[in-house]
Amino acid sequence: MRVIAGKIKGLTLFDFAEEIVSRPIFEAAGNGEIRRGMDVANKFIVSLVGSISRFHARTTISLFKSYGLISERAQSKLREKYCAAPGDVRVPISISSAYVNSRKADRKVQRPQS
């Protein structure tokens, strides 16, 4: 067998190692059918992530309650209007190139020229 190593996944030893490790797991989970085993593994992972998230949330709530950090849940109503003062708080969902360029321009204006 010839060993090929490169920068692209699929041309590396990792792809081969992943196949060697995961194939028997999927075969066992799917009673010999790899596709069914992948579905079984996927359902297990989704369930596991949900269980871990619920545990974490409940633990955090319990700790906060025990130290008096939460008195009650405060429900709020979502509105369609922007209600913050523009420029005060920025919470980017993702960083766009326009944002990066505007920050660079702001820094150039603020820095004294040498």
Backbone as numpy.savetxt, mean C-alpha at the origin, in Angstrom:
# Nx Ny Nz CAx CAy CAz Cx Cy Cz
21.40 -26.95 -17.74 20.55 -25.78 -17.74 21.45 -24.54 -17.74
21.14 -23.60 -18.56 21.93 -22.39 -18.68 21.39 -21.33 -17.70
22.28 -20.66 -16.99 21.89 -19.61 -16.05 21.95 -18.27 -16.76
20.85 -17.54 -16.71 20.79 -16.21 -17.31 20.47 -15.23 -16.20
21.27 -14.18 -16.05 21.02 -13.16 -15.04 20.99 -11.80 -15.73
20.02 -10.98 -15.35 19.91 -9.65 -15.95 19.10 -8.73 -15.08
18.82 -7.54 -15.59 18.09 -6.53 -14.82 16.58 -6.71 -14.89
16.08 -7.39 -15.88 14.64 -7.53 -16.08 14.15 -8.80 -15.40
13.05 -8.69 -14.65 12.47 -9.86 -14.00 12.05 -10.83 -15.11
12.27 -12.07 -14.91 12.00 -13.06 -15.94 13.29 -13.51 -16.58
14.31 -12.69 -16.51 15.64 -13.08 -16.99 16.57 -13.33 -15.82
16.03 -13.33 -14.62 16.88 -13.47 -13.44 16.68 -14.82 -12.78
17.55 -15.11 -11.87 17.43 -16.36 -11.11 16.23 -16.32 -10.18
15.76 -15.12 -9.82 14.64 -15.00 -8.89 13.36 -15.58 -9.48
13.15 -15.39 -10.77 11.96 -15.93 -11.42 11.95 -17.45 -11.33
13.09 -18.04 -11.57 13.23 -19.50 -11.49 12.99 -19.97 -10.06
13.59 -19.29 -9.09 13.43 -19.67 -7.68 11.98 -19.52 -7.24
11.33 -18.46 -7.71 9.92 -18.25 -7.35 9.05 -19.38 -7.88
9.34 -19.81 -9.09 8.59 -20.92 -9.68 8.78 -22.21 -8.89
10.01 -22.48 -8.49 10.32 -23.70 -7.74 9.60 -23.70 -6.39
9.52 -22.55 -5.74 8.90 -22.46 -4.41 7.38 -22.42 -4.50
6.83 -21.62 -5.43 5.38 -21.40 -5.43 4.59 -22.50 -6.12
5.13 -23.13 -7.13 4.38 -24.15 -7.87 3.87 -25.28 -6.98
4.71 -25.88 -6.14 4.20 -26.96 -5.27 3.12 -26.47 -4.30
3.23 -25.23 -3.84 2.22 -24.67 -2.92 0.88 -24.57 -3.63
0.89 -24.01 -4.86 -0.35 -23.85 -5.62 -0.93 -25.20 -6.03
-0.07 -26.16 -6.36 -0.55 -27.50 -6.69 -1.24 -28.15 -5.49
-0.63 -28.02 -4.32 -1.22 -28.61 -3.11 -2.53 -27.92 -2.74
-2.55 -26.60 -2.84 -3.76 -25.85 -2.48 -4.91 -26.12 -3.45
-4.58 -26.44 -4.69 -5.62 -26.68 -5.70 -5.80 -28.13 -6.05
-5.34 -29.04 -5.20 -5.45 -30.49 -5.45 -4.92 -30.86 -6.85
-3.75 -30.32 -7.16 -3.12 -30.65 -8.44 -3.36 -29.62 -9.54
-4.33 -28.74 -9.35 -4.62 -27.71 -10.36 -4.03 -26.38 -9.90
-3.03 -25.92 -10.62 -2.31 -24.70 -10.23 -3.23 -23.49 -10.22
-4.06 -23.33 -11.24 -4.96 -22.16 -11.32 -5.89 -22.12 -10.11
-6.48 -23.25 -9.75 -7.37 -23.31 -8.59 -6.57 -23.01 -7.31
-5.34 -23.53 -7.23 -4.49 -23.26 -6.07 -4.16 -21.79 -5.93
-3.96 -21.11 -7.06 -3.71 -19.65 -7.01 -4.93 -18.92 -6.47
-6.12 -19.36 -6.88 -7.35 -18.74 -6.37 -7.50 -18.98 -4.87
-7.21 -20.19 -4.43 -7.30 -20.53 -3.00 -6.31 -19.67 -2.21
-5.08 -19.56 -2.71 -4.07 -18.75 -2.02 -4.47 -17.29 -1.99
-5.03 -16.79 -3.09 -5.47 -15.39 -3.14 -6.57 -15.13 -2.11
-7.55 -16.01 -2.04 -8.63 -15.85 -1.05 -8.09 -15.88 0.37
-7.13 -16.76 0.62 -6.52 -16.84 1.94 -5.80 -15.54 2.29
-5.04 -15.00 1.35 -4.29 -13.76 1.59 -5.23 -12.59 1.85
-6.30 -12.49 1.05 -7.27 -11.41 1.25 -7.91 -11.54 2.63
-8.28 -12.76 3.01 -8.87 -12.98 4.33 -7.88 -12.65 5.44
-6.62 -13.06 5.26 -5.59 -12.79 6.26 -5.36 -11.29 6.44
-5.29 -10.55 5.33 -5.10 -9.10 5.41 -6.27 -8.46 6.15
-7.50 -8.93 5.88 -8.67 -8.40 6.58 -8.60 -8.68 8.07
-8.18 -9.88 8.43 -8.07 -10.24 9.85 -7.02 -9.39 10.56
-5.87 -9.20 9.91 -4.81 -8.39 10.51 -5.28 -6.94 10.66
-5.95 -6.41 9.64 -6.44 -5.03 9.70 -7.46 -4.84 10.81
-8.41 -5.80 10.94 -9.41 -5.72 12.01 -8.75 -5.79 13.38
-7.79 -6.71 13.54 -7.07 -6.83 14.80 -6.37 -5.52 15.15
-5.69 -4.95 14.19 -4.97 -3.69 14.42 -5.93 -2.57 14.79
-7.03 -2.45 14.07 -8.01 -1.39 14.35 -8.61 -1.57 15.74
-9.00 -2.78 16.07 -9.63 -3.02 17.39 -8.62 -2.81 18.52
-7.38 -3.22 18.32 -6.35 -3.01 19.34 -6.10 -1.52 19.55
-6.01 -0.77 18.46 -5.79 0.67 18.55 -6.95 1.36 19.26
-8.16 1.01 18.91 -9.34 1.59 19.57 -9.32 1.26 21.06
-9.02 0.01 21.40 -8.98 -0.40 22.80 -7.92 0.38 23.58
-6.73 0.52 23.00 -5.67 1.27 23.68 -6.05 2.74 23.86
-6.61 3.33 22.82 -7.01 4.74 22.91 -8.08 4.91 23.98
-9.05 4.00 24.04 -10.10 4.09 25.06 -9.53 3.94 26.46
-8.60 3.00 26.64 -8.05 2.77 27.96 -7.26 3.97 28.49
-6.72 4.79 27.61 -5.99 5.99 28.03 -6.81 7.26 27.88
-8.10 7.10 27.57 -9.00 8.26 27.49 -8.74 9.16 26.30
-8.17 8.62 25.25 -7.88 9.44 24.08 -9.07 9.55 23.14
-10.02 8.64 23.29 -11.23 8.69 22.47 -12.43 8.67 23.40
-13.28 9.66 23.27 -14.48 9.66 24.12 -15.66 9.07 23.37
-15.82 9.43 22.11 -16.89 8.89 21.29 -16.57 9.16 19.84
-17.23 8.43 19.00 -17.01 8.64 17.57 -17.74 9.89 17.13
-17.04 10.72 16.40 -17.65 11.94 15.87 -17.88 11.76 14.39
-19.16 11.69 14.02 -19.46 11.53 12.60 -19.44 12.89 11.93
-18.96 12.90 10.73 -18.95 14.15 9.97 -19.61 13.91 8.62
-20.06 14.99 8.04 -20.75 14.90 6.77 -19.81 15.39 5.68
-19.66 14.58 4.64 -18.82 14.99 3.53 -19.59 15.97 2.66
-18.91 17.02 2.29 -19.52 18.03 1.42 -18.79 18.07 0.10
-19.42 18.65 -0.89 -18.79 18.74 -2.20 -17.93 20.00 -2.33
-18.04 20.92 -1.38 -17.27 22.15 -1.45 -15.97 22.03 -0.69
-14.97 22.73 -1.16 -13.67 22.78 -0.50 -13.81 23.70 0.70
-13.47 23.22 1.90 -13.75 24.01 3.10 -12.49 24.46 3.84
-11.30 24.21 3.30 -10.08 24.64 3.98 -9.57 25.93 3.35
-8.71 26.59 4.04 -8.11 27.80 3.51 -7.05 27.39 2.49
-7.18 27.83 1.26 -6.21 27.43 0.23 -4.79 27.81 0.63
-3.89 26.87 0.48 -2.48 27.12 0.78 -2.07 26.81 2.20
-3.02 26.64 3.13 -2.68 26.37 4.53 -2.20 24.94 4.73
-2.96 24.00 4.23 -2.62 22.60 4.43 -2.67 21.90 3.08
-1.60 21.19 2.78 -1.57 20.42 1.53 -1.44 18.96 1.88
-2.36 18.16 1.38 -2.31 16.72 1.56 -2.41 16.11 0.16
-1.28 15.87 -0.48 -1.34 15.35 -1.85 -1.76 13.89 -1.87
-2.66 13.58 -2.78 -3.04 12.18 -3.00 -1.93 11.51 -3.79
-1.39 12.24 -4.72 -0.22 11.80 -5.46 0.55 13.04 -5.87
1.80 12.87 -6.16 2.62 14.02 -6.50 2.70 14.12 -8.02
2.26 15.25 -8.54 2.30 15.46 -9.98 3.54 16.24 -10.35
3.88 16.20 -11.62 5.05 16.94 -12.08 4.81 18.45 -11.96
3.55 18.89 -12.11 3.23 20.31 -11.96 3.51 20.77 -10.53
3.18 19.92 -9.55 3.43 20.25 -8.15 4.93 20.35 -7.88
5.68 19.38 -8.39 7.13 19.37 -8.18 7.74 20.62 -8.80
7.32 20.96 -10.01 7.84 22.15 -10.68 7.48 23.43 -9.93
6.26 23.49 -9.37 5.87 24.70 -8.63 6.69 24.83 -7.34
6.99 23.70 -6.69 7.82 23.73 -5.47 9.24 24.18 -5.81
9.77 23.71 -6.94 11.10 24.14 -7.35 11.10 25.64 -7.63
10.06 26.13 -8.28 9.97 27.56 -8.58 9.86 28.37 -7.29
9.10 27.87 -6.30 8.97 28.55 -5.01 10.32 28.65 -4.31
11.09 27.58 -4.36 12.40 27.58 -3.70 13.36 28.56 -4.37
13.29 28.66 -5.68 14.17 29.59 -6.40 13.83 31.02 -6.02
12.56 31.32 -5.85 12.14 32.68 -5.48 12.58 33.01 -4.07
12.52 32.02 -3.14 12.85 32.25 -1.74 14.35 32.36 -1.48
15.18 31.71 -2.31 16.62 31.72 -2.09 17.21 33.03 -2.62
18.09 33.65 -1.82 18.77 34.85 -2.32 19.79 34.46 -3.39
19.89 35.31 -4.39 20.84 35.06 -5.47 22.24 35.36 -5.00
23.23 34.50 -5.35 24.60 34.73 -4.93 25.39 35.41 -6.04
